[in-house]
Amino acid sequence: MNDHLSPLLTPEGRALLDEVRGTAPADELAVATRLRREHPAELVSAALAQARLRQRAAAKFGDADAGRMFFTPNGVEQSTRASVAAYRAERMKALGVTSVADLCCGIGGDAIALARAGIRVLAVDRDPVTAATARANADALGLAGLIEVREADVQEVDTAGHDAVFVDPARRGGRGRIFDPEAYSPPLSWAVEAASTARVAALKIAPGIPHEAVPAAAEAEWISDAGDVKEAVLWFGTGAPGAVRATLLPGPRTLLGRGLPDPAVRPVGRYLYEPDGAVIRAHLVAEVAEELAGGLVDPTIAYITADDLHATAYATPYEITDELPFNVKKLKALLREREVGNLTVKKRGSAVEPEELRRKVKPQGPNAATVFLTRVAGAPTMLVGAPARATAAAPS
């Protein structure tokens, strides 16, 4: 085992971590050269590598926690964002959960959130370095009394002593992301079986999972944070089998599916609404369209159009000024006439890449605009407009 963690947990290692905190990449060579005069070269390298990981992790965990935690490269990449983990932990707590078996715990991001919600956690990972990192993080954040870390194969762990199970299977292999749920490690079918042993269970899965792959007994939730879809979760024991929801953070704001039929297609109105990615992934565009008294611009495109501006937490509104058949020359002339230099290009249902279009139209001028490359009633279309201001709805 290539263990760079243990030396960093010594007094010398911790002091070195404090010394290299915030080191800029351009300064690393000079800092390393200076420190190697007084410390072992391998320890200096490990401290600088950990400092880089902490800087990367700050986006997920915040500066305060990231500055005290320990990370592996895979741990930074694959760990749950702290805001998402905290939301899920609070939902577990609201379901009456007091103890969780966190299987495939990674570096402990979810275990930390659960413990901070007052929930006792058994955190399990089969990789020795990863398990040691999770244990170090529990200690660093003062949560070791609530988090027991165990190095073991999750498929051999008895979870009977816990009233909830959380499984975050590995969804990356040697060739990148894994899209087949049965190719997860462990497979989704095993995770579903593990879920059946507990009163409450949550299985973290890729947001692109086909809806037909969701077990009938599960509630499916898609979660976004600041507009970016982060994950999907299969919940068991919530009393809502078959339910579908989209949850938007911060908030949380949660939209529940009502089984509505697809919205009707209608002509482009004054406003175009771009649903949040979690809403689209959860197939809840119809629920938002009904809220907005709107329809779709095309039966295959998740853009909603309406005549009036409505406040909604689940979609971003734009005021449309122009609707043009796809034609780069016409768009270039329109943007020149409007003196548009700050151009945002969005696309859905178009093969044209935004940067390619920007190069061709060469926007110049003091004004801003947004162009949507899409289809309207089957025809390639350009919709030009700008963000519209509407007060967001209160959290649900």
Legacy VTK file of the C-alpha trace (Angstrom):
# vtk DataFile Version 3.0
C-alpha trace
ASCII
DATASET POLYDATA
POINTS 396 float
0.000 0.000 0.000
1.400 3.391 -0.991
0.500 5.263 2.199
1.135 9.003 2.085
-1.415 9.671 4.824
0.206 8.250 7.967
3.266 10.572 7.920
0.928 13.561 7.612
-0.866 12.548 10.803
2.331 12.875 12.866
3.133 16.153 14.660
5.800 16.893 12.044
3.389 16.164 9.214
0.612 18.319 10.677
3.020 21.213 11.233
4.200 20.894 7.641
0.618 20.929 6.381
0.040 24.179 8.227
3.196 25.637 6.704
2.311 24.784 3.093
-1.354 25.791 3.392
-2.394 27.958 0.448
0.836 27.472 -1.513
0.318 28.680 -5.085
1.254 26.234 -7.872
3.881 28.627 -9.178
5.592 28.670 -5.769
5.626 24.910 -5.130
9.136 24.250 -6.438
10.712 26.982 -4.330
8.738 25.949 -1.237
9.644 22.281 -1.722
13.334 23.106 -2.157
13.376 25.127 1.047
11.453 22.611 3.150
13.504 19.609 2.007
16.491 21.082 3.822
14.745 20.334 7.121
12.201 17.581 6.353
12.227 14.267 4.448
11.614 14.778 0.736
8.726 12.292 0.657
6.976 14.066 3.531
7.341 17.445 1.837
5.934 16.021 -1.415
3.004 14.441 0.449
2.238 17.702 2.256
2.264 19.746 -0.944
0.091 17.158 -2.713
-2.371 17.266 0.184
-2.398 21.066 0.070
-3.338 20.921 -3.612
-6.140 18.447 -2.869
-7.451 20.644 -0.070
-7.574 23.620 -2.407
-9.563 21.587 -4.933
-11.866 20.236 -2.217
-12.800 23.696 -0.940
-15.416 23.996 -3.700
-17.221 20.943 -2.300
-16.547 21.184 1.412
-15.903 24.868 2.051
-12.601 26.399 3.106
-12.965 25.652 6.828
-13.597 21.907 6.522
-11.362 21.341 3.496
-8.490 23.013 5.345
-8.675 20.372 8.111
-9.671 17.275 6.161
-7.545 14.743 4.286
-8.153 13.723 0.697
-7.187 11.304 -2.026
-7.413 12.315 -5.702
-10.371 9.985 -6.253
-11.930 11.172 -3.011
-12.001 14.787 -4.146
-13.441 13.792 -7.492
-16.108 11.347 -6.319
-17.174 12.615 -2.892
-20.588 14.156 -2.362
-20.800 17.937 -2.225
-21.271 18.973 1.411
-24.549 20.819 0.732
-26.060 17.722 -0.900
-24.826 15.418 1.852
-26.243 17.757 4.511
-29.634 17.829 2.794
-29.769 14.042 2.592
-28.683 13.704 6.234
-31.454 16.058 7.357
-33.975 14.040 5.366
-32.725 10.867 7.068
-33.095 12.577 10.434
-36.641 13.683 9.579
-37.454 10.037 8.810
-36.492 9.134 12.366
-33.138 7.588 11.517
-30.659 7.416 14.409
-28.024 5.076 12.971
-26.798 4.458 9.416
-24.563 1.880 7.771
-22.730 4.000 5.179
-21.505 1.468 2.620
-18.797 2.531 0.164
-18.126 5.542 2.389
-15.165 6.905 0.438
-13.303 9.632 2.324
-16.321 10.115 4.596
-18.189 13.102 3.185
-21.638 11.607 3.734
-20.652 10.104 7.084
-19.598 13.567 8.256
-22.952 15.093 7.266
-24.862 12.271 8.941
-22.859 12.604 12.148
-23.403 16.362 12.205
-27.124 15.645 12.039
-26.693 13.603 15.221
-26.824 10.207 13.504
-24.491 7.377 14.490
-22.586 6.019 11.473
-20.802 2.806 10.553
-18.667 3.879 7.570
-17.341 1.011 5.440
-14.869 0.969 2.558
-12.693 -1.884 1.311
-9.757 0.282 0.198
-7.238 0.637 3.066
-6.068 4.164 2.186
-9.630 5.396 1.638
-10.831 3.932 4.928
-7.867 5.460 6.744
-8.659 8.822 5.169
-12.279 8.608 6.310
-11.088 7.771 9.841
-8.691 10.742 9.800
-11.467 13.054 8.650
-13.832 11.930 11.402
-11.089 12.664 13.914
-10.092 15.989 12.314
-13.663 17.307 12.494
-14.309 16.060 16.028
-16.822 13.402 14.942
-14.955 10.221 15.847
-17.437 9.559 18.651
-20.251 9.169 16.121
-18.379 7.601 13.190
-16.904 4.100 13.273
-14.823 3.441 10.156
-14.362 -0.164 9.093
-12.093 -1.459 6.323
-14.120 -4.278 4.782
-15.982 -5.512 1.715
-19.437 -3.933 2.021
-21.040 -7.111 0.703
-19.814 -8.942 3.786
-20.925 -6.389 6.405
-23.852 -7.132 8.711
-26.024 -3.994 8.841
-28.635 -5.409 11.210
-27.632 -3.098 14.047
-28.557 0.033 12.075
-31.979 1.352 11.187
-30.868 2.810 7.832
-28.526 1.901 5.006
-26.837 4.339 2.637
-24.999 2.956 -0.397
-22.822 4.993 -2.734
-21.480 2.435 -5.222
-18.460 3.215 -7.374
-19.607 4.486 -10.769
-16.203 4.920 -12.366
-13.924 2.289 -13.837
-10.630 2.256 -15.665
-12.308 3.741 -18.725
-14.277 6.478 -17.000
-17.913 6.739 -15.962
-20.041 3.610 -15.758
-23.581 3.994 -17.081
-24.926 0.468 -16.585
-26.250 0.252 -12.983
-25.379 -3.446 -12.880
-21.758 -2.535 -13.626
-21.569 -0.375 -10.482
-19.356 -1.697 -7.692
-21.312 -3.164 -5.976
-24.113 -3.634 -8.561
-27.403 -1.776 -8.136
-29.279 -5.059 -7.685
-27.098 -5.858 -4.652
-27.643 -2.355 -3.245
-31.420 -2.733 -3.624
-31.248 -6.044 -1.786
-29.188 -4.402 0.982
-31.809 -1.655 1.186
-34.499 -4.220 1.914
-32.797 -5.154 5.183
-33.283 -1.716 6.761
-36.281 0.387 7.750
-34.960 3.282 5.631
-32.437 3.224 2.816
-30.932 5.610 0.285
-28.955 4.535 -2.767
-26.926 7.178 -4.574
-26.931 6.639 -8.336
-25.981 8.498 -11.497
-28.566 11.135 -12.508
-28.721 9.685 -16.008
-30.251 6.403 -14.852
-33.163 5.368 -17.108
-36.479 5.731 -15.322
-37.392 2.186 -16.274
-34.402 0.981 -14.199
-35.857 2.497 -11.005
-37.337 -0.254 -8.788
-41.089 0.021 -8.241
-40.614 0.049 -4.471
-38.324 3.100 -4.580
-38.949 6.800 -4.449
-36.654 8.487 -6.963
-35.176 11.922 -6.262
-32.978 14.027 -8.530
-30.907 16.712 -6.793
-29.276 19.835 -8.218
-27.111 22.387 -6.454
-26.914 25.948 -7.797
-28.408 24.697 -11.064
-26.018 21.770 -11.588
-27.476 18.257 -11.377
-25.398 16.361 -8.831
-27.024 12.980 -8.323
-30.099 10.833 -8.119
-31.140 8.945 -4.999
-33.374 5.911 -4.659
-35.193 6.064 -1.321
-36.813 3.132 0.427
-38.979 3.324 3.518
-40.283 6.850 2.957
-43.867 5.674 2.542
-43.953 6.883 -1.055
-43.022 3.987 -3.385
-43.059 5.040 -7.021
-42.916 8.755 -6.187
-40.684 11.069 -8.205
-39.267 14.355 -6.990
-36.796 17.032 -8.043
-34.966 18.856 -5.269
-33.109 22.100 -5.839
-30.409 23.396 -3.515
-29.913 25.767 -1.844
-33.328 25.713 -0.269
-34.303 22.982 -0.444
-37.113 23.398 -2.925
-38.804 20.141 -3.844
-41.164 19.488 -6.740
-43.255 16.312 -6.530
-44.419 14.496 -9.629
-48.152 14.186 -10.185
-48.126 11.962 -13.249
-49.195 14.721 -15.631
-49.328 14.096 -19.381
-46.816 15.808 -21.641
-47.555 19.533 -22.091
-49.090 20.700 -25.329
-46.910 22.334 -27.987
-47.738 25.985 -28.598
-46.273 28.984 -30.445
-43.416 30.823 -28.808
-44.751 33.432 -26.401
-43.099 36.407 -24.810
-41.215 34.287 -22.277
-39.100 31.161 -22.498
-38.437 29.095 -19.376
-35.423 26.821 -19.030
-36.250 24.141 -16.410
-33.648 23.203 -13.836
-31.687 20.101 -14.786
-33.117 18.121 -11.859
-36.626 18.864 -13.125
-35.689 17.610 -16.590
-33.968 14.472 -15.295
-36.971 13.701 -13.074
-39.328 14.091 -16.076
-41.288 16.809 -14.262
-41.337 19.439 -17.013
-45.119 19.003 -17.274
-45.546 19.994 -13.619
-43.576 23.198 -14.199
-45.419 23.966 -17.438
-48.738 23.715 -15.611
-47.456 26.057 -12.889
-46.467 28.570 -15.572
-49.616 28.164 -17.681
-47.253 27.364 -20.533
-46.517 24.789 -23.203
-43.553 23.325 -25.045
-41.887 24.900 -28.074
-41.417 21.402 -29.498
-42.623 17.975 -28.346
-39.025 16.744 -27.937
-37.484 19.838 -26.322
-37.615 20.753 -22.619
-38.149 24.482 -23.152
-41.383 25.947 -21.827
-42.961 29.034 -23.339
-45.644 31.293 -21.888
-47.155 34.716 -22.467
-46.685 35.964 -18.910
-43.809 36.189 -16.464
-44.333 33.932 -13.448
-42.187 33.423 -10.363
-40.893 29.863 -10.117
-38.022 28.160 -8.360
-37.897 25.398 -10.946
-37.039 27.241 -14.175
-35.100 30.302 -15.330
-37.169 32.817 -17.333
-36.014 34.707 -20.432
-37.839 37.421 -22.314
-37.783 36.594 -26.031
-37.430 39.469 -28.480
-36.850 37.604 -31.748
-37.704 34.241 -33.302
-35.697 33.407 -36.426
-35.248 30.357 -38.626
-31.713 29.070 -38.146
-29.506 31.331 -40.262
-26.090 32.482 -39.090
-25.975 35.499 -41.405
-29.329 36.786 -40.168
-28.279 36.311 -36.562
-24.982 38.094 -37.180
-26.800 41.036 -38.736
-29.303 41.202 -35.863
-26.562 41.159 -33.224
-24.590 43.838 -35.064
-27.710 46.014 -35.234
-28.319 45.536 -31.483
-24.602 46.104 -30.687
-24.373 42.816 -28.805
-20.873 41.941 -27.611
-21.738 39.821 -24.600
-23.449 36.813 -26.158
-24.624 33.761 -24.238
-25.413 30.756 -26.432
-27.617 27.938 -25.168
-28.690 24.924 -27.135
-31.137 22.075 -26.889
-31.951 19.941 -29.911
-29.274 21.555 -32.089
-26.046 20.074 -33.429
-24.344 23.486 -33.557
-21.769 24.051 -30.829
-22.066 27.382 -28.949
-18.394 28.300 -29.412
-18.642 27.566 -33.125
-21.583 29.958 -33.435
-19.808 32.644 -31.419
-16.811 32.495 -33.761
-19.021 32.898 -36.785
-21.141 35.819 -35.554
-18.193 37.672 -33.926
-20.271 39.601 -31.354
-19.136 43.180 -30.707
-20.648 46.006 -28.735
-21.713 47.071 -25.233
-24.974 45.126 -25.010
-25.807 41.574 -23.941
-28.157 38.931 -25.311
-28.911 35.236 -25.074
-29.575 33.089 -28.122
-31.231 29.661 -27.898
-30.429 27.183 -30.651
-33.339 24.788 -30.654
-36.302 23.441 -32.575
-39.715 25.046 -32.662
-42.438 22.694 -33.887
-39.738 20.602 -35.540
-37.934 23.425 -37.354
-34.366 24.569 -36.463
-34.863 27.943 -34.809
-32.965 30.727 -33.074
-34.668 32.499 -30.168
-33.030 35.727 -29.041
-33.698 37.370 -25.717
-32.392 38.145 -22.247
-32.884 36.922 -18.691
-36.129 38.143 -17.153
-36.433 39.024 -13.493
-39.011 37.258 -11.424
-39.167 36.706 -7.689
-38.535 33.044 -6.864
-41.245 31.077 -5.154
-40.921 30.249 -1.480
-39.396 26.884 -0.573
-41.852 24.021 -0.623
LINES 1 397
396 0 1 2 3 4 5 6 7 8 9 10 11 12 13 14 15 16 17 18 19 20 21 22 23 24 25 26 27 28 29 30 31 32 33 34 35 36 37 38 39 40 41 42 43 44 45 46 47 48 49 50 51 52 53 54 55 56 57 58 59 60 61 62 63 64 65 66 67 68 69 70 71 72 73 74 75 76 77 78 79 80 81 82 83 84 85 86 87 88 89 90 91 92 93 94 95 96 97 98 99 100 101 102 103 104 105 106 107 108 109 110 111 112 113 114 115 116 117 118 119 120 121 122 123 124 125 126 127 128 129 130 131 132 133 134 135 136 137 138 139 140 141 142 143 144 145 146 147 148 149 150 151 152 153 154 155 156 157 158 159 160 161 162 163 164 165 166 167 168 169 170 171 172 173 174 175 176 177 178 179 180 181 182 183 184 185 186 187 188 189 190 191 192 193 194 195 196 197 198 199 200 201 202 203 204 205 206 207 208 209 210 211 212 213 214 215 216 217 218 219 220 221 222 223 224 225 226 227 228 229 230 231 232 233 234 235 236 237 238 239 240 241 242 243 244 245 246 247 248 249 250 251 252 253 254 255 256 257 258 259 260 261 262 263 264 265 266 267 268 269 270 271 272 273 274 275 276 277 278 279 280 281 282 283 284 285 286 287 288 289 290 291 292 293 294 295 296 297 298 299 300 301 302 303 304 305 306 307 308 309 310 311 312 313 314 315 316 317 318 319 320 321 322 323 324 325 326 327 328 329 330 331 332 333 334 335 336 337 338 339 340 341 342 343 344 345 346 347 348 349 350 351 352 353 354 355 356 357 358 359 360 361 362 363 364 365 366 367 368 369 370 371 372 373 374 375 376 377 378 379 380 381 382 383 384 385 386 387 388 389 390 391 392 393 394 395
